[in-house]
Amino acid sequence: MGKKQDVITEIFKICRSKNSFEFNNDLVRNISKKIGFGNPFDATKLDNTDKFPDILLKENYFIIHLGGGKHKFVKGIDKGFHKFEEIPEENIFDWKYRQSILNEFDTSESNILSVGFNQRIIHDFLYDDIVANPKMYGARRTKTTLNYSIGKEKITASNLQMEIDLTTENNGIVTVFEGKNNFPENFAVYQLYFPFLYYYNLKKENKLEINEINCCYLLRKRDDEKSVIKIYKYTFEDSVDMTSIKLIKNAQYNLIKR
């Protein structure tokens, strides 16, 4: 177990002993300093359950961010983390492309999503039309207040800093993207849900004329021979319940160099 997991373990034990599962960044910084973990701002970011300390897996808790430097341990990992669905054989395609000099230059989330967009994979997957002309908006951070539920538990996140890796818009349909390297087994639902709810609120408040909001998770894994992109499209059946995530479709694109 690494130092990051040690930090989370210590914080969880403190919260459990107090029977209060909310904590703040001051505690994170203090425990990080005590243990010698050099990046306390990263301590509460757990993208998939592979990064969980044993105590959270055993006690069945995950972390949700409440904004303003506050966080909370929530019971029920399956409420906050979603397993990537198997991709049917008929949804696996060989995708011929002419490689750009920058396609495989780095492994950043921005690069992963750029490859998907520039090679028209996103166009094919979302619109069934490689000559569609969606608008693309790059990575951004914003602060917002979100009121929602995780099952029966009500959550208010105030002044929450939220990251959106990529947004596309086509004929009033807004799609928010998360991009990651490799093929993890699952992902933190809030990565898609927070941007989804953000745009849902803007639509509800008549601040944007949005016809539809959906979410995509794009994964890439590469070796010396090829790159493989997996892409998953989701929605939330109940806009104010994070647990209502539902797969719309998924696909795999094997990038074949011309």
Residue pairs with C-beta under 8 A, 6 or more apart in sequence:
1 9
1 53
1 54
3 35
3 36
3 37
4 37
4 42
4 43
4 51
5 51
5 52
5 53
5 54
6 35
6 37
6 53
7 28
7 31
7 32
7 35
7 37
7 40
7 43
8 43
8 44
8 46
8 52
8 53
8 55
8 56
8 63
9 53
9 54
9 55
9 56
10 31
10 34
10 35
11 23
11 27
11 28
11 31
12 53
12 55
12 56
12 59
12 61
12 73
13 55
14 23
14 27
14 31
15 21
15 22
15 23
15 73
16 59
21 61
21 72
21 73
21 74
22 66
22 70
22 71
22 72
23 70
23 71
23 72
23 73
24 69
24 70
24 71
25 40
25 41
25 69
25 70
25 71
26 69
28 40
28 43
28 44
28 71
29 40
31 37
32 38
32 39
32 40
32 43
33 40
37 43
44 63
44 65
44 71
46 52
46 62
46 63
46 188
47 180
47 184
47 187
47 188
47 191
48 81
48 184
48 185
48 186
48 187
48 188
49 57
49 77
49 81
49 185
49 186
50 184
50 185
52 62
52 77
56 62
56 73
56 77
57 77
60 75
60 76
60 77
61 73
61 74
61 75
61 76
61 77
62 73
62 74
62 76
62 77
62 79
62 80
62 81
62 188
63 71
63 72
63 73
63 74
64 71
64 72
64 74
64 80
64 150
64 155
64 157
64 190
65 71
65 157
65 160
65 190
66 72
66 155
66 156
66 157
66 158
66 160
67 143
67 145
67 146
67 157
67 158
67 159
67 160
67 161
68 158
68 159
68 160
72 155
74 80
74 150
74 153
76 150
76 151
79 150
79 151
79 189
79 242
79 243
80 150
80 188
80 189
80 190
80 242
81 186
81 187
81 188
81 189
82 186
82 187
82 189
82 245
83 185
83 186
84 183
84 184
84 185
84 186
84 187
84 217
84 219
84 230
84 232
84 250
85 232
85 247
85 250
87 230
87 250
87 251
87 252
91 249
91 250
91 251
91 252
92 251
92 252
92 254
93 251
93 252
93 253
93 254
94 253
94 254
94 256
95 119
95 121
95 229
95 253
95 254
95 255
95 256
96 256
96 257
96 258
97 119
97 255
97 256
97 257
97 258
98 257
98 258
99 257
100 118
102 111
102 114
103 111
103 115
103 118
103 119
103 227
104 222
104 227
105 111
107 181
107 222
109 139
109 165
109 178
109 179
109 180
109 181
110 138
110 139
110 165
110 166
110 179
112 179
112 180
112 181
112 218
112 219
112 220
112 229
113 165
113 166
113 177
113 179
113 218
115 121
115 220
115 227
115 229
116 122
116 179
116 218
116 220
116 229
116 231
117 123
117 136
117 166
117 168
119 255
120 130
121 229
121 231
121 253
122 134
122 168
122 216
122 218
122 231
123 129
123 130
123 131
123 132
123 134
124 130
125 216
125 231
125 233
125 249
125 251
125 253
126 132
126 134
126 168
126 170
126 175
126 216
126 233
127 134
127 170
132 170
133 170
134 168
134 169
134 170
135 168
135 169
135 170
136 166
136 167
136 168
137 166
137 167
137 168
137 169
138 166
139 163
139 164
139 165
139 166
140 163
140 164
140 167
141 161
141 162
141 163
141 164
142 161
142 162
142 164
142 198
143 159
143 160
143 161
143 162
144 160
144 162
144 198
144 201
145 156
145 157
145 158
145 159
145 160
146 155
146 156
146 157
146 160
146 194
146 197
146 198
146 201
147 154
147 155
147 156
147 157
147 240
148 154
148 155
148 157
148 193
148 197
148 240
148 241
148 242
149 155
149 240
149 241
149 242
149 243
150 241
150 242
150 243
151 241
151 243
155 242
157 194
160 194
162 194
162 195
162 198
164 176
164 177
164 195
164 198
165 177
165 178
165 179
166 176
166 177
166 179
167 174
167 175
167 176
167 177
167 195
168 174
168 175
168 177
169 175
171 211
172 209
172 210
172 211
172 212
173 210
173 211
173 212
173 213
173 214
174 199
174 208
174 210
174 212
174 213
174 214
175 213
175 214
175 215
175 216
175 233
176 192
176 195
176 196
176 199
176 213
176 214
176 215
176 216
177 215
177 216
177 217
177 218
178 187
178 191
178 192
178 215
178 216
178 217
178 218
179 217
179 218
179 219
179 220
180 187
180 217
180 218
180 219
180 220
181 219
181 220
181 221
182 219
182 220
182 221
183 219
183 221
183 230
184 219
187 217
189 242
189 243
189 245
190 242
191 217
192 215
192 217
192 234
192 245
193 215
193 236
193 242
193 245
195 215
196 213
196 214
196 215
196 235
196 236
196 239
197 236
197 239
197 240
199 208
199 210
199 213
200 213
200 239
202 208
202 210
203 209
203 210
203 213
213 235
214 233
214 234
214 235
214 248
215 233
215 234
215 235
215 236
216 231
216 232
216 233
216 234
217 231
217 232
217 234
218 229
218 230
218 231
218 232
219 229
219 230
219 231
220 227
220 228
220 229
220 230
221 227
221 228
222 228
226 254
226 255
226 256
226 257
227 255
228 252
228 253
228 254
228 255
229 252
229 253
229 255
230 250
230 251
230 252
230 253
231 250
231 251
231 252
231 253
232 247
232 249
232 250
233 247
233 248
233 249
233 250
234 245
234 246
234 247
234 248
235 245
235 246
235 248
236 242
236 244
236 245
236 246
237 244
237 246
238 244
